[in-house]
Amino acid sequence: MSVWRKSSYSIESNDSVEIGRSIGIRGSKAPAAHLPVSSDTWSAFLRSVKS
């Protein structure tokens, strides 16, 4: 079973983006579908957002 996490800044709703470690990104409204994202790509994204 995959573990998906919602941001702690998200309000309690189904309009959130969830992240699955080594899995990808999905929307709470359509949890069956997800966008695969590698660890390297995710790390690069986070570095970009932080800078």
C-alpha positions in Angstrom: 0.0 0.0 0.0 1.3 3.5 -0.9 1.4 6.2 1.7 0.1 9.6 0.5 0.6 12.8 2.4 -1.3 16.0 2.3 0.4 19.3 3.2 -0.1 20.4 6.8 -1.1 23.7 5.3 -4.1 22.2 3.5 -7.5 22.8 4.9 -9.7 19.8 5.5 -11.2 19.4 2.0 -10.8 17.3 -1.1 -9.2 20.2 -3.1 -5.6 19.3 -2.1 -2.6 17.9 -3.8 -1.1 14.8 -2.2 2.5 13.6 -2.4 3.5 9.9 -2.3 7.1 9.3 -1.5 8.8 7.6 -4.5 5.4 7.4 -6.2 4.2 10.8 -7.5 1.7 13.5 -7.1 -2.1 13.2 -7.2 -5.2 15.4 -6.6 -7.5 14.5 -3.8 -10.5 14.7 -6.1 -9.0 11.9 -8.4 -6.9 9.7 -6.1 -6.9 6.8 -8.6 -4.8 8.7 -11.0 -1.3 10.1 -10.3 1.6 11.8 -12.0 4.8 9.7 -11.5 7.7 11.9 -10.2 11.2 10.7 -9.5 13.0 11.5 -6.3 15.5 13.6 -8.2 12.8 15.6 -10.0 10.9 16.2 -6.7 14.1 17.4 -5.0 14.9 19.8 -7.9 11.3 21.1 -7.6 11.6 21.7 -3.9 15.0 23.5 -4.3 13.5 25.7 -7.0 10.5 26.6 -4.8 12.7 27.4 -1.8 15.0 29.8 -3.7 
